[in-house]
Amino acid sequence: MAPQPLLAAVEVRRQFGALAALDGVDLAIGPGEAVGIVGPNGAGKTTLLNVLAGTIAPSSGTVAFRGTDITRAAASRRARLGIGRAHQVPRPFGGMTVFENCFVSASTGGGLRRRAAYERCLEVLTLCDLDDVADRRADTLGLLGRKRLELARALATNPVLLLLDEIGAGLTDAEAEALVVMINELHSAGIAIIWIEHIVHVLVQVVSRLICMDAGRVIADGEPRAVMSDARVVDAYLGTAAA
């Protein structure tokens, strides 16, 4: 018997007026698995992450986490169940310190009591290489620092599944490599990852499985090299000129 997936989305659809942003998406993620999602702009990638995180509800279909139906569960409920989310554009509380940002996530998002939240913040700030700027205001950080803080805030909720939306966007090659090292450490610690990213050479340093979406559908799913050489992916994601 196949093991139960950590997360399973079945026939998920999301309609915005006449636009089908998601058109019957099936997705199953195993415990500790690292999966990348690629595709052209407008493919439905971020909409899918929003449905999984609970920030928007699907028009139809189901989402289950650890065998429990969470299709209509709020994002706050999912955070406490173990689903963390880092956004493409960092959204820190600019007037708060780095530590205070993490503490809010740990206590409010993760539901940890004061002492446990404090200890969790110390742990994730060290992990994300932010311990030396813990007392700085979040709005004084550079882009890499804000990206690290976005990741730290997601980790502060103590997730078993981490949803990453183009967290490498805007970084230099050196900064992106540093981010890869950090995310690989998280994966090695047993955290499952779903990562949307346009920088494919960065993505494949972490994931062992790649999914390509186009027009709200999954058009390829498998080993990264095989997916990126799939004719449908070349056509939809890379463009026919790349062939």
RAVEN-V440704 format. One record per backbone hydrogen bond with DSSP energy under -1.0 kcal/mol. NH is the residue of the N-H (numbers start at 0). CO is the residue of the C=O. If there is no record, write none. Layout:
[[NH	CO] [NH	CO]]
This chain:
[[5	28] [6	28] [7	63] [8	26] [9	61] [11	24] [12	59] [13	21] [15	18] [18	15] [20	13] [20	18] [21	13] [22	215] [23	11] [24	11] [26	8] [28	6] [32	29] [34	192] [35	208] [36	194] [37	210] [42	39] [47	43] [48	44] [49	45] [50	46] [51	47] [52	48] [53	49] [54	49] [55	49] [58	12] [59	12] [61	9] [63	7] [64	67] [65	5] [67	64] [69	62] [72	69] [77	73] [78	74] [79	75] [80	76] [81	77] [82	77] [83	160] [85	162] [93	91] [95	92] [97	135] [98	133] [100	96] [101	97] [102	98] [103	99] [104	100] [105	101] [106	102] [107	103] [108	103] [109	104] [111	105] [116	112] [117	113] [118	114] [119	115] [120	116] [121	117] [122	118] [123	119] [124	120] [125	121] [126	122] [127	123] [128	125] [129	124] [132	129] [135	132] [137	95] [138	93] [139	136] [140	137] [145	141] [146	142] [147	143] [148	144] [149	145] [150	146] [151	147] [152	148] [153	149] [154	150] [155	151] [156	153] [157	154] [159	81] [160	81] [161	191] [162	83] [163	193] [164	85] [165	195] [168	165] [170	167] [175	171] [176	172] [177	173] [178	174] [179	175] [180	176] [181	177] [182	178] [183	179] [184	180] [185	181] [186	182] [187	183] [188	184] [189	186] [190	185] [191	159] [192	32] [193	161] [194	34] [195	163] [196	36] [199	197] [202	198] [203	199] [204	201] [205	202] [206	202] [207	33] [209	221] [210	35] [211	219] [212	37] [213	216] [215	42] [216	213] [218	211] [219	211] [221	209] [226	222] [227	223] [228	224] [229	226] [233	229] [234	230] [235	231] [236	232] [237	232] [238	233] [241	238]]
